[in-house]
């Protein structure tokens, strides 16, 4: 415990010189509900840069502890993480890009989420860094080993649907959780794997079209979808594997390999989101920064698409603190139409020295959206 507290103190001191301090705001306000009848959903960005460095892991622990401490005051109903839970799914040798092995990274990630067990359900999407691939682009991951339904009985309670991974194993990487009667509205929190395979798109489309969910509001979480330019991704989906040797303290990487039967952000929109009448929000990460766009689906309903990935904040991935502790608070008002999106850092918020920097108040980080 002393080591964790010391690390947090050092990181707080170091954070005083990061670029994020340009968001000065004046008098600090603790996160509260704007409407006391609201409920909230917490959106966690990519966490890979917290877990790959031992010194950064206390920030992720601080973030998850802050969420637990605010479950009641913010009426938190769900925690959603957009993926890249680790930096490398197959690393046993340390190099310039982290001092933690794959095993250490997965354990640090799941330790943070274990704080939610029995207190709030959560969704942990998979990102590209959560997979290993072979020369043909076949994917494997240790995700199921660390993120399974037995860890949190609330996940098991609300789990409504799921399908299989590329190895045919049952997985929460492709799953849906049903929460009923939130302000009189039923919700389905749906997540699909990074660059979802055609079979996963087909499964998700069938789930969204099921009669029992036709009046639900579906919130879809996936890793790679929207860019900071507010455009859906179109580039060919590829990934790489790490060669088993190191040169000048750098583990070598293969050329990028195309992932077969995978879908881009644009294809996810065209094949899954646009045809659905009830997918009304899409949350994603992968691309560093913020993004937002609204398009109407085939039924004429607005679909709010949000990118939030803070991994390059706080100094970047190789020399920074992992992301300055930034997370998103989505406050769902009791009218079942209005959502306030806010961006807050428990890291800055914990100390009177840095509290004035704990909110991002620009229009890309604090805004209202409306459902119809």
C-alpha positions as MATLAB code, in Angstrom:
seq = 'XXXXXXXXXXXXXXXXXXXXXXXXXXXXXXXXXXXXXXXXXXXXXXXXXXXXXXXXXXXXXXXXXXXXXXXXXXXXXXXXXXXXXXXXXXXXXXXXXXXXXXXXXXXXXXXXXXXXXXXXXXXXXXXXXXXXXXXXXXXXXXXXXXXXXXXXXXXXXXXXXXXXXXXXXXXXXXXXXXXXXXXXXXXXXXXXXXXXXXXXXXXXXXXXXXXXXXXXXXXXXXXXXXXXXXXXXXXXXXXXXXXXXXXXXXXXXXXXXXXXXXXXXXXXXXXXXXXXXXXXXXXXXXXXXXXXXXXXXXXXXXXXXXXXXXXXXXXXXXXXXXXXXXXXXXXXXXXXXXXXXXXXXXXXXXXXXXXXXXXXXXXXXXXXXXXX';
ca = [
       0.000    0.000    0.000;
       2.844    2.418    0.853;
       4.387    1.680   -2.541;
       1.119    2.436   -4.354;
       0.575    5.680   -2.449;
       4.161    6.748   -3.133;
       3.753    5.982   -6.849;
       0.548    7.997   -7.025;
       2.255   10.926   -5.248;
       5.192   10.834   -7.662;
       2.877   10.612  -10.671;
       0.831   13.533   -9.416;
       3.985   15.608   -9.039;
       5.190   14.629  -12.525;
       1.793   15.377  -14.043;
       2.218   19.054  -13.157;
       4.405   19.521  -16.220;
       2.202   17.698  -18.752;
       0.425   19.518  -21.594;
      -2.955   18.721  -20.064;
      -2.492   21.623  -17.688;
      -3.567   23.940  -20.487;
      -7.134   23.033  -19.507;
      -7.171   25.320  -16.468;
     -10.658   26.033  -15.192;
     -10.876   27.917  -11.941;
     -12.695   26.636   -8.863;
     -12.924   22.861   -8.653;
     -16.289   21.130   -8.628;
     -16.587   17.525   -7.559;
     -18.468   15.305  -10.040;
     -22.163   15.316   -9.188;
     -25.388   14.539  -10.991;
     -26.907   17.533  -12.715;
     -30.277   15.897  -12.122;
     -30.458   13.812   -8.968;
     -32.738   11.291  -10.707;
     -30.171   10.609  -13.456;
     -28.058    7.491  -13.819;
     -24.564    7.326  -15.272;
     -22.415    5.077  -17.413;
     -18.634    5.371  -17.071;
     -16.549    5.096  -20.241;
     -12.945    3.989  -19.774;
     -10.537    4.653  -22.657;
      -7.728    2.321  -23.750;
      -5.784    1.287  -20.639;
      -2.729   -0.371  -22.230;
      -0.270    2.371  -21.261;
      -1.246    2.100  -17.609;
      -0.635   -1.636  -17.352;
       2.566   -1.971  -19.398;
       4.601    0.163  -16.952;
       4.642   -0.805  -13.287;
       4.874    2.853  -12.252;
       1.679    3.714  -14.155;
      -0.491    0.930  -12.757;
      -1.460    2.859   -9.586;
      -3.235    5.436  -11.783;
      -5.525    2.753  -13.196;
      -6.094    1.453   -9.665;
      -6.964    5.002   -8.602;
      -9.445    5.339  -11.483;
     -11.246    2.098  -10.651;
     -11.295    2.944   -6.928;
     -12.799    6.356   -7.750;
     -15.545    4.671   -9.785;
     -16.415    2.355   -6.897;
     -16.446    5.262   -4.440;
     -18.928    7.119   -6.666;
     -21.329    4.299   -7.551;
     -23.982    5.680   -5.214;
     -23.403    9.422   -5.630;
     -23.397    9.200   -9.440;
     -25.857    6.294   -9.624;
     -23.455    4.344  -11.850;
     -25.222    1.488  -13.645;
     -22.487    0.253  -16.004;
     -18.760    0.638  -16.699;
     -17.638    0.308  -20.325;
     -14.023   -0.003  -21.493;
     -13.293    0.372  -25.201;
     -10.421   -2.145  -25.347;
      -6.650   -2.459  -25.508;
      -6.656   -3.909  -22.029;
      -2.963   -4.764  -22.421;
      -0.107   -3.593  -24.622;
       0.968   -7.026  -25.781;
      -0.815  -10.372  -25.546;
       2.331  -12.467  -26.115;
       5.241  -10.664  -24.492;
       7.636  -12.408  -22.076;
      10.641  -10.117  -22.626;
      10.764   -6.468  -21.533;
      11.935   -3.709  -23.859;
      11.605    0.023  -24.475;
       7.812   -0.312  -24.694;
       7.020   -1.442  -21.170;
       8.587   -3.204  -18.207;
       5.756   -5.660  -17.630;
       5.282   -9.047  -19.244;
       1.994  -10.110  -20.793;
       1.057  -11.999  -17.637;
       1.788   -8.981  -15.466;
      -0.212   -6.716  -17.785;
      -3.319   -8.917  -17.808;
      -3.169   -9.274  -14.021;
      -2.926   -5.510  -13.575;
      -5.886   -4.944  -15.900;
      -8.152   -7.480  -14.249;
      -7.128   -6.278  -10.770;
      -8.567   -2.867  -11.619;
     -11.821   -4.371  -12.893;
     -12.087   -6.748   -9.939;
     -12.903   -3.722   -7.780;
     -16.286   -3.648   -9.543;
     -17.153   -7.226   -8.623;
     -20.459   -7.399   -6.803;
     -20.858   -3.625   -7.044;
     -21.457   -2.714  -10.695;
     -21.511   -4.645  -13.991;
     -18.869   -3.873  -16.588;
     -17.977   -4.513  -20.203;
     -14.329   -4.890  -21.248;
     -14.052   -4.825  -25.029;
     -11.069   -6.320  -26.829;
      -8.624   -4.177  -28.801;
      -5.961   -5.085  -31.330;
      -3.288   -5.210  -28.613;
      -5.287   -7.874  -26.787;
      -4.642  -10.381  -29.593;
      -1.782  -12.432  -30.908;
      -1.903  -13.510  -34.540;
      -0.120  -16.054  -36.691;
       1.201  -15.609  -40.225;
      -2.286  -16.195  -41.647;
      -3.895  -13.615  -39.393;
      -5.625  -16.090  -37.078;
      -6.244  -14.533  -33.684;
      -5.752  -15.800  -30.151;
      -6.025  -13.974  -26.834;
      -5.671  -14.550  -23.113;
      -8.815  -12.471  -22.613;
     -11.029  -15.406  -21.570;
      -8.496  -16.425  -18.941;
      -8.843  -13.118  -17.099;
     -12.249  -11.732  -18.136;
     -14.904  -14.359  -17.569;
     -18.417  -14.295  -16.204;
     -17.520  -15.972  -12.909;
     -15.485  -12.970  -11.736;
     -18.465  -10.646  -11.235;
     -21.860  -12.073  -10.330;
     -23.508   -8.876  -11.623;
     -22.086   -9.581  -15.079;
     -23.551  -13.064  -14.841;
     -26.864  -11.642  -13.628;
     -27.274   -9.243  -16.542;
     -25.650  -11.319  -19.293;
     -28.313  -11.795  -21.961;
     -26.443  -12.999  -25.067;
     -22.959  -14.034  -26.160;
     -21.173  -15.826  -28.955;
     -17.783  -17.440  -29.563;
     -14.281  -16.246  -30.291;
     -12.109  -17.376  -33.202;
     -11.167  -20.569  -31.356;
     -14.813  -21.464  -30.838;
     -14.699  -20.624  -27.140;
     -17.556  -18.906  -25.360;
     -16.448  -15.354  -24.603;
     -17.550  -12.054  -23.128;
     -15.635  -10.288  -25.902;
     -18.838  -10.701  -27.925;
     -21.712  -10.322  -25.493;
     -24.761   -8.332  -24.449;
     -26.018   -7.267  -21.020;
     -29.633   -6.320  -20.368;
     -30.586   -3.683  -17.805;
     -34.302   -3.068  -17.511;
     -36.392   -0.091  -16.477;
     -33.804    2.668  -16.365;
     -36.158    5.647  -16.330;
     -38.772    3.353  -17.845;
     -36.455    2.329  -20.705;
     -34.802   -1.058  -21.208;
     -31.138   -1.089  -22.288;
     -28.915   -3.632  -23.988;
     -25.169   -3.061  -23.643;
     -23.656   -4.883  -26.608;
     -19.950   -5.377  -27.276;
     -18.159   -6.878  -30.253;
     -14.500   -7.776  -30.699;
     -11.858   -5.622  -32.373;
     -12.311   -5.666  -36.173;
     -15.219   -8.086  -35.768;
     -15.370  -11.118  -38.015;
     -18.323  -11.544  -40.337;
     -19.778  -14.224  -38.064;
     -19.761  -11.788  -35.136;
     -21.438   -9.054  -37.188;
     -24.128  -11.578  -38.188;
     -24.618  -12.618  -34.559;
     -24.884   -9.007  -33.343;
     -27.325   -8.154  -36.122;
     -29.545  -11.091  -35.123;
     -29.442  -10.051  -31.470;
     -30.427   -6.464  -32.286;
     -33.305   -7.733  -34.436;
     -34.766  -10.059  -31.801;
     -38.348   -9.206  -30.947;
     -37.634   -9.133  -27.211;
     -35.187   -6.250  -27.785;
     -37.120   -4.267  -30.385;
     -37.970   -1.530  -27.865;
     -34.613   -1.603  -26.078;
     -32.002    1.101  -26.495;
     -28.782   -0.623  -27.555;
     -25.399    0.879  -26.694;
     -22.660   -0.754  -28.760;
     -19.035   -0.795  -27.594;
     -16.234   -1.795  -29.932;
     -12.572   -0.875  -30.166;
     -11.883    0.549  -33.608;
     -14.695    2.535  -35.193;
     -14.443    6.362  -35.220;
     -11.398    8.593  -35.784;
     -10.527   11.997  -34.246;
     -11.586   13.490  -37.588;
     -15.086   12.167  -36.862;
     -14.848    9.658  -39.693;
     -15.478    5.947  -39.486;
     -12.408    3.824  -40.171;
     -11.978    2.473  -43.688;
      -8.368    1.264  -43.797;
      -7.672   -2.425  -44.283;
      -7.568   -4.219  -40.930;
      -4.157   -5.698  -40.177;
      -2.039   -6.583  -37.187;
       1.434   -7.981  -36.509;
       3.271  -10.398  -34.349;
       6.426   -9.899  -32.316;
       9.525  -11.750  -33.448;
      11.299  -13.660  -30.664;
      14.446  -11.572  -30.622;
      15.497   -8.097  -29.497;
      17.729   -5.566  -31.242;
      18.912   -2.415  -29.431;
      16.340   -3.044  -26.677;
      13.516   -3.288  -29.231;
      11.571   -6.493  -29.752;
      11.245   -6.939  -33.504;
       7.867   -6.821  -35.236;
       6.661   -8.624  -38.308;
       5.230   -6.745  -41.281;
       1.512   -6.139  -40.785;
      -0.714   -9.054  -41.721;
      -4.279   -8.686  -42.967;
      -6.959  -10.052  -40.644;
      -9.297  -12.229  -42.705;
     -13.058  -11.709  -42.574;
     -12.658   -8.606  -40.405;
     -14.743   -5.424  -40.597;
     -13.784   -1.746  -40.454;
     -15.713    1.005  -38.689;
     -17.409    1.879  -41.964;
     -18.462   -1.728  -42.467;
     -19.728   -2.012  -38.879;
     -21.945    0.991  -39.599;
     -23.189   -0.320  -42.930;
     -23.738   -3.953  -41.928;
     -24.852   -3.632  -38.290;
     -25.604   -0.166  -36.941;
     -27.389    1.588  -39.807;
     -29.850   -1.261  -40.534;
     -30.791   -1.630  -36.856;
     -33.715    0.320  -35.462;
     -32.473    0.235  -31.868;
     -28.683    0.747  -31.829;
     -28.609    4.378  -30.718;
     -25.062    4.846  -29.439;
     -21.621    3.522  -30.445;
     -18.579    3.949  -28.169;
     -15.027    3.310  -29.343;
     -11.317    3.943  -28.723;
      -8.155    2.880  -30.617;
      -7.460    6.269  -32.222;
      -5.857    8.693  -29.753;
      -8.082   11.703  -29.100;
     -11.777   12.545  -29.152;
     -14.440   12.221  -31.817;
     -18.182   12.537  -32.274;
     -20.698   12.279  -35.062;
     -24.421   11.715  -35.358;
     -26.040    9.913  -38.269;
     -29.533    8.591  -38.681;
     -30.194    4.906  -39.121;
     -32.581    3.377  -41.637;
     -35.482    4.090  -39.283;
     -34.565    7.775  -39.109;
     -33.376    7.603  -35.489;
     -30.201    9.450  -34.440;
     -27.168    7.291  -33.671;
     -24.582    9.019  -31.484;
     -21.046    7.775  -32.178;
     -18.336    8.685  -29.659;
     -14.576    8.179  -29.676;
     -12.529    8.635  -26.528;
      -8.939    7.421  -26.197;
      -6.658    9.225  -23.731;
      -3.605    6.952  -24.037;
      -1.427    9.675  -25.619;
      -2.271   12.194  -22.899;
       0.014   12.494  -19.902;
       3.160   12.343  -22.014;
       2.426    9.553  -24.487;
       2.859    5.824  -24.416;
       6.572    5.248  -23.895;
       7.548    7.995  -21.469;
       4.202    9.240  -20.120;
       1.918    8.215  -17.291;
      -0.604    6.299  -19.390;
      -3.331    8.889  -19.908;
      -3.547   11.341  -16.991;
      -6.425    9.344  -15.496;
      -9.030   10.707  -17.901;
     -12.401    8.978  -18.180;
     -15.846    9.859  -19.471;
     -19.010   10.312  -17.395;
     -22.214    9.809  -19.385;
     -25.185   11.139  -17.408;
     -28.535    9.831  -18.652;
     -31.290   12.219  -17.623;
     -34.701   10.978  -16.425;
     -36.399   12.197  -19.625;
     -34.769    9.163  -21.355;
     -33.683   11.488  -24.142;
     -30.839   13.676  -22.870;
     -27.278   12.541  -22.115;
     -24.537   14.809  -20.797;
     -21.024   13.737  -21.749;
     -18.259   14.957  -19.400;
     -14.515   14.268  -19.245;
     -12.934   14.007  -15.797;
      -9.617   12.890  -14.287;
      -9.683   11.291  -10.825;
      -5.886   11.646  -10.871;
      -6.053   15.440  -11.035;
      -9.182   15.511   -8.889;
      -7.621   13.791   -5.897;
      -5.212   16.599   -5.011;
      -6.039   20.253   -4.202;
      -2.862   21.120   -6.101;
      -4.234   19.795   -9.400;
      -8.027   19.875   -8.946;
      -8.425   22.918  -11.159;
      -7.229   20.788  -14.069;
      -9.565   17.838  -13.370;
     -12.139   18.678  -16.059;
     -11.882   19.113  -19.808;
     -14.427   21.829  -20.596;
     -13.933   22.279  -24.349;
     -16.763   21.366  -26.715;
     -15.084   18.114  -27.769;
     -15.081   16.856  -24.196;
     -18.257   18.261  -22.648;
     -21.505   18.256  -24.604;
     -25.146   17.182  -24.655;
     -26.726   14.635  -26.956;
     -30.378   13.769  -27.425;
     -32.232   10.621  -28.386;
     -35.621   10.732  -30.071;
];
